[in-house]
Amino acid sequence: MIIEWPQFLKNGLPLGKKQASVTIGVFDGVHRGHQALIKRVVSYNSDNIPVVFTFRAGDIQTFRQKTDMLISFGTEVLVVIDFDVSFRRIPGIEFLEILLKHINIGFFAIGSDFHCGYRQDTDAAAIREFFTCRNIPVEIVPEVMEGGLPISSSRIRAALAAGDFLAAETMLGDRMCVKSSTST
């Protein structure tokens, strides 16, 4: 199920008595680091609904490729956010409060280098503190390394720009899918 951010704000995410295992990110490229994070959200508690908040933006994959990959890893609900002027001005803690108001979160996972909020004002440690104070388990998933460096969308973009498709493929993993110049 794919839900747009305005719809989420209006209706929330009614899960009945179930809780959600949640993560958030751009997930451009859905590389091996992203895959580890999604797998953790999906595997945390089989009674929880795996929910991913993501953004429409991205240039490694098309939006459709990204959503297909996230769903293929077990995501049941995708909440899609347009990173517009009003959204980008929301402080990180206020964003987390919005999430809590609209969804019953039973677990929250993020990458170790994740930041959110206006001017990236909220880091992984602050997110952990926010949820832990509310008795919601949080896991900061460590970076996945390749060649002694963390895998990142930036590294994949650089590899693609340099024509190093093998490096990009290695970082993207077995289910790689890269936007072509003719894709939408």
N, C-alpha and C positions, 0 to 999 in steps of 0.2 A: 504494500500500500504506500502510495506517495501522497504526502500532504504538503500543501503550500503553507508558508509561515503565517500569512494573514488568516487562513482557515484554522491553523493551530491556535492562534491568539483568540479567535472568536469561539471555537468549540472545545479547545483543549484536546487531550487525547484520552478519551474514556476507555479505560482498560478493564472496567468492572472491578473485581477484587484483585486483579493481577497488578504486579509492579513491572516497571520497565528497567532494563539494563541499558544504559545510555552512553553514547559518546558523541563527540562533535569534531568536525574538521572539514577542511576544503576537500581533502581526499582526491587531489588531482593526480592522476596516474594510478591510484589504488595500488601502490607499490608494496613490497614485502613488509615494510614497517606498518603501513596502514592495515594490511591483511592480518598481522599479529594482533593489532588493536581490535579489529572487528571480531576476530576469532575469540578473543578474551570476553568481549561483550556477549557474544552468542553462547559461550560455554559457561558463563558465570553461574547461572541458575536456570535449569530447564523450565522452571515455572514462570520465569520472567519473560517479557516480550523484548527482544532486541530492537532498540530504536537508535537510529543514526540521524543526527542533525548535520546537514551539509549545505554547501553553497552552490548556486548555479554556475559560478565562475570556474574557470580551469582551461588550460590550453594543451595539456598532454593528451587528454581523452575528450571525446564529446560528452555532453551531459548524459545522453542515452547509454554510452559505453560505461560511464561511471556508475550510473544507477543499476545497470545490469550486473556489474561486478559486485557492488555492495550487496545486492539481493542474492547473488550466487554464493556469497559467504555466509548467508543465514540471516541477514537483516530482514526483519518483518515489516518495520515501518521506517520510512524515510521522510524526514521533515526538511523541506527545501526552502532555503533562505536566499532572497535576493539581497546582495550586499549593497544596498542603496544608501543614500545620504542619511536618512533617519535611522537605519539600523546601525550603521558604523559609528554613530555617536553614543550608543548605549554603553555605559560603563560595564565592565565584566561582572561585577557582583550583582548589578541590577539585572543583567541578562540571566544569571543563575537563578535569581529570585523569580523571574518570569517563568523559567522552566519549572521550578517547584510549584508554582501557582497552577500550571496547566497540565502537569503529568505527575503520576505517582512513581517517583524514582526510587528503585530499590538497590541500584548499583550504578556507579559512574566511573568510567575509565577514560583516561586521556594519555596522550604521549608525553614523554618527559620534557619536550621542548615546546609544548602547547602554551599559547597565550590567547586570551580573548579580551574583548572590550575595547572601548575607545582608547586609541593609542596603545593597544595591547597592555592595558593596565593590570590585568589579572593573569598570573602565571599558574603553573601546575600546583605549586605548593599552596597558593592562596585558594585554589579550587578545592584541593584536598581538605584544607582547614574549614572552608565553607560547608562542605557536605558532612565532614566528620562531626562538626559541632551539632549537626542535625541528625546524627546517628545513621547516616547513609554511608555504606562502605564505598571507598574510593580506591582505585588502583592506578598508579602511574606506571604505564607500560614502558619498559626500557626501549631505547632505540635499537633497531636491527642494523647490524654492521655489515658492510661489504668492502673488502679491500682496506680494512683498518679505519674506515670512515662511516659515519651514519648514513643510511640510505635516506634520501630526501628527494622531493619533487625538483628542487633546484639542481641537484646532481644529475637527475634524469634529463632535464631540459638541456643542460650543458653537454651531456653525452650525445643527445640527439643532434644538437647544433654542430657538434664536432664530427658527426657521422659515425660515432662509436655505438652502433646499434647493438652489439654484443653486450656492452656494459649496461645499456638501457634495459635490454631484455633480462639480464641477470638481476638487476634491481627490481624490475617489475614482477618477476616470478613467472610461474608456469601459465597463468591465465592472462598474460599480458595482452593489452589491447591499446594501441596508440592511434590517436587521431591522425587521419591522413588529410592532405590538402583538399580533398573532395568531400570529406565527411562533414556532417552538420551536427 
